[in-house]
């Protein structure tokens, strides 16, 4: 099993392995060895970061290390993940790096990697990098004129903003919007873009200080958005996560629309033979899409698996319930800002209130994140038998998903069906069985 890379890149506590200065040196050597090959022997790396305090340390460590191995580095500074993806592709850079732990608290950080097309790395590429960082590479440090250079790029984010603005024309629609930037990467971008479109904007959680990213705000604390929409009597609310690749909406009554609901809206907005989600999508979404004549393709958990399927398939839209929304015509990675604007666009064109875009009734779910010191407990025969028994009990009227987190020391349990009491009992029994085996 891969140890460094989880569901979305490398993640952990900042300044503890693997998010250390020493590890940055090893990773830089592996990245230059694997990706930075060009006619003149150099390579270009595009790098962005979110607003957490440890971003500076990791940015400087990676930059110095990459230059020491002969790669040039273009620094975007604080930037959303979709901007890093887009600019890596536009510049045909050798690799893109986003320093972020997404929705995690400020003391965590992470490293997300993109290939020259702005796509997240495959399992095979991540496995190869892991071996290279563990075993070392033959890459020698550069000297003399072969050393890499560093370029600041203030125009990079301007290019991303222009791409967003050129994709929509709202004719100065007079609606009131609450924006929750999670004190993250969109704090100085999203409010300005929405105001330039002519919307009345109430911007909250847009003052990052290095330690308040995702703190009681953003998609993981969506009640804050709901309360703000109700308080300001807004028409709609939009919340992002720390690095801007996830989005939730709140209707005028404060009811939250998650990634499943957003995918349903996008599927209805255009003719689609298929859309893509993960095994975590709600059965209510699948039933609704069937009524539209649209097939739901399910992938493993992680927006990169959604993206991988969409590259060669016919699906225009993909999403995770957690708020990653992939729109193929724009980017093959999640962009919370673009996705939120697409929903606003459909809302205005259809002349409907946001509450009227709540298109299906989700099946009840009961979930639990069980802290487990050793995730191999999932391989124990008692656990496997219990999972099989409960899965068979819910077959045809719900589902059970038990999986290890790719970013935290927890096992995620989710039961879905029509009877919440039954679901709670299943989750509790499974939790007890696994807890007793630790």
N, C-alpha and C positions, 0 to 999 in steps of 0.2 A: 504494500500500500504506500502511496505517496505520503510523505510526512510533512513536507514544507507547504505544499500547495493545498488549499482547501477549496470550498465551493467557489470562491471569488478571489483568487490570488493567494499571496502569503499574508498572514495576519497574526497578530499577537500583541503582547504588552510592549510598548515602545521602550527601547534600550535594554530589553531582555531578548535572548536568542529566540527567533532569528532576526529580530528588528534591531540589530546592533551595527555599529560602524564597521567592525571586523567582517560581519557577514556581507555588508554592502560591497566590500572589496571583492569577495569571492563571487558574488552575484554579478558584479560588473565584468569580471574576467570571463564568466560563462556567457554573458550576453554578447560581449564583443566577439568572442570566439565563434558563437553560433550564428549571430545575426548581422554583425557589422562587417560585411564584405562588399566592397565596391571596387571600381576600376582603379582608383588611386589608393586603395588599401585602407581607406577611412570609412567611417560610418556616422550617421546622424541619429541622435536620440532626442526625442521630444519628451519633456518632463513637466508634469504639473503636480500640485498638492492641494489638499484641503486646508482648513484653518486651524487644525490642532497644533499644539505647541511643539510637538516632536517633529513636525513636518520639516522645519528648518534643518534640524540635525540630519535627518535622513536625506534630504535634498542635497546638502553639501557633501555628505559622505558618498553618495552615489555619483554626484557630479565629479568630484575629485578622482574617484576610482575609475570612472569611465574615461576621463581625460588621460589618466595615467596609462591606460591601455590603448590610447590612440583614437578614441571616438570623440566627435564633436557633440556638444550638448546644447539644445535650445530650451531655455527655461521659460515657462509660461507663468511661473509664480502660482498664486492661488487661482485655481481653475476647476470647473466641473469636469467630471470624468468624460462626458460626451464630447467636450471640446478637445480633450487630449486624443480621443479616438479619431475625431474628424481631422484634426491637424496632422496627426501621424500619417493618415491616409493621403491628405492633400499634398503634403511635403514629400511623400514617399520615403519617409524616414526609415531607418533600419528597424527601430523598435520604439514603442511608446511606453512611458512609465507614468502611472498615477499613484502618488503616495497618499493613501487614504485607508481608513478602516470603515468606510461607508457609514452605517448607522450605529456603530459601536461607540462607547463612551470615549472621552478625549484621551485617556491614558493608554488606549490601544492605538495601533496604527497598522498599516498594511502596504503592500506593493502589488498593484495590478499591472499586468503587462499586455501590450498589444503588438501584433505583427505589423508589417509595413502597410497593410490594407486597413488598419484600424480595427482589426478583429482580435478578440481575446484568444490566447493561446490554447491549443488543443491539449488533451490529456497526455498525448505522446510527447509533445514539446515540453510540457511541464515536467514530465518524468525525466526527460533527457537533461534539462537544466538542473533538476535536483541531483542527478548523478554527478554532473559536472561540478556543482558547488560542494558536494560531499567529498568527491575523490580528487578535486582540483583539476585544472586544465593546464595545457602546455603554453598557454598564452603568456608571452613575455611583455614586460612593461615597455612602453615606448620611450624614446629619448630624442633630444634635439627637435628638429622640425616635425617629427612624427607625433609629438604630443598633441592631444586634443585641445580644442578651444571651446569657450563657453560664450553663448550668445543669449542675451535677454531678448524677448520678443513681445513687445507691448502691442504689436499689431495682430498677434495670434488670436487673442480673444475678440478683437474687432472683426476678424474674419468669421468667427463663430456667431457673433451677434448679427452680422450681416446675413448670414445663411438663414438664421431664424426669422429675421424681419422680412426677408424676401420671399419667405414661404407662406405668408399670411397677409390678408388685406381685410381688416375688420371695419373699415369705413367709420372709424371713431364711434364704435358702438358704446352707448352710455350704460354700462353696467358696473356695479361695484364688486370688487374682488379683494378678498383677504389672501395675502401671500405669506406663508411661513417658510422661511429659508433655512431653518434649523441651525442658524448661526454657522452656516457652512459655506460651501463654494459658490452658491448662487446669491449670497447676501448682497453683493455689489453689482449684480448683473440682472437678475430677474425683475426686481422692482422697477428698474429703469426701462427695461424692454416693455413691460406691461404698460407703463405710463406713456411711453412713446406711441403705443398703439391707441392711446386715447382712453384707456380704462381708468376708472377711479380706483386707486389702489390704497389699501390699508396694509402696510408692510410690518410684519412682526418677526421677531427673532432674526434680525438682520445686523446684529452688532457683535461679531465674533471677537473673543478676547484670548483665544488659544485653549481655553478650558471649558467653554460652554457649548461646544458643538454637540448637537443632539440632546442637550440637557433639557428635559421637560418641554420638548418641542419637536417639530418634524413628523415624519410618517410614523415613527414608533411611539409617538405620544399624540395621536391624532385628536384626542379629546380637546386639546388646546385649540386646534383649528376650529373644531365644532363650536366651542364656546365663543371664539372670536367672531365667527360668522353670525351667530345669534346676537351677540352684543352690538355689532356694527350694522345689523340688518342688511347684510351683504347678499348679493345674488348667488355667489359661489365662493368657495375657498379652495386654495391649492397649497399643499404641503410637500416639501422635498425632504430628502435625507441629506446627510453631511456632504456627500460628494455629488449630489444632483442627478444620480441615475435612477432614482425611484420617485414615485409621485402617488399621492392620494388626493381625492377631491372631497369637498363637503358641499352638499346642496344647501339651499336657502334655509332649510330647517336644521342644519347641522348634521344631517345623516351622512356617514362616510361612504364614499365609493372607492373600493379597493381595486387592485389590478384586474380581478375577474370582471367587475362591473365595467371598468374602462375598456377591457377587451370586447365585451358585449356591445358597447356603444360603437367602437370602431368597426366591428363586424357588421353592424346594422347600417353604418354610414356609407359603406361601399359594398358592392357585390363581391363576396368572397366564397370560394369553394372550400377553403379550409383556413383555419387559424391555428396558432400553436400556443400551448401552455405547458405546464409541468404536471406531474402526478399529484401536486398539491391543489390543483384547481377544484373548485366546488362542483359537485354533481349537478347543482342547479344551473350552472353555466352550460354544461354539456346538454342538458335538456332544452335550454333556450336556443342554443345554436342549432340543435337538430330541427327545431321549429322553423328556423330560417333556411334550412337546407344547407347548413355549413358544418363541415366536419371539424371536430376538435382533435388535433394531434397532441399527444402527451409525451413529454420528454423527462429526463432526470431533472432533479432540482438544480437550478442555476440558470441565470439568463444566458450564459454562453452556450448551453445546450439548446435553448430555444433559438438562439442566433444561428448555431451550426445547422439546424434543420432548415431554417429559412433561407440560407444561402443558395441552396439548390432546389428548394421546393417552390410551390406556387403561392404560399401564404404571404400576404402583405403585412399581416399584423401578428404579433406574438406578445405574451405577457406572463408574468408570475403574479399570484395573488398579493405578494409582498410589495408590488408596485413597480417592478421593472417592466417597462413597456417598450417593445421594439417595433419600430415602424420602418419597413424595408426601404421605402422611397427616400428616407432621410438618413438613417444610420442603422447598421446592424449591431448596435449596442443600445442599452437603455438611455433615454434622454427624458428626464422628468419634465423639463421646461417645454420641449416640443410636444410631448404627449398631452400635457395639460392644455396647451394651446389648441391642439386638435379637438379635444373635447369641447372647449369653448367655441371653436369654429362650428362644430355640429350643433351645439346648443343654439347659436345665433341663426344659423341657416334654417334649422327646423322650427325656430320661433317657439321653443319650449323652455320651461323653467328647468333648472338642473334636476329638481326632484322628479321630473317626468322622464329623466334619462336613467332612472333606476329600473333596469329592464327585467330582472328575474329575482325570484325569492331564493336566497341561498339555503341549502340544507343546514340544519344545526350542526355545529362541530364542537368538540371538546378537545383541547390540546394541553400539553404539558411539556415543559423543558426540564427533563430530569438530569440533575448534575451527576455525572458518572466519571469516576477517576480512571476507569479502564473500559473503553468502548467495546473491547472484545467480549464483554458480557453478552452482546447480541448474538454471539456464536454458541452460547451455552444451549444445550438441548432443551432445558426447561423453558427458556425464553422462546426458542424457535417453535416448540410445541404450542405454547400459549398464543403466540402471534398467529399461527395457523388456525387454531381453534376459533379465535375471535374474528379472524378474517372470514372464515367460512360462515360464521353466524351472521355477519353483515352483508354477505354476498348478495348482489342484486338489489339491495336497498340502502347501501352505504359503502363505506370503505374504512380500512385501518392502515395507517402508514407509520412505521417505526423506523427511524433512520438516525445515524449519528450526524451531529452538526459538523459542517466543514470548517467552522471558524471558532467554535467554543467547545469546552469540555462537557458537553451535554448530549443526551439522546432526546430527540424530538419525537413525541407521540401525538398522533392526531387521529381521532375517531370521528366519523361523519355518518349521519343517518337521520331518521325522523324522530327518534326518542332520546332526548338529552340525558335522561336518567340512566338509560342503558349505556349510553356512550361514556358517561362519567364512571360508571361501575367498571367498564372495560379498561379505561385509562388508569383508574386506581389500582386494579388488580395487577395490571402489567407493571406499573411503577413499583408495587410492593415486591413482585417477583424479582425484578432487576435489582432493586435496592438490597434485598436479602443476599444477593450473590456478590456484592462488592467486598 
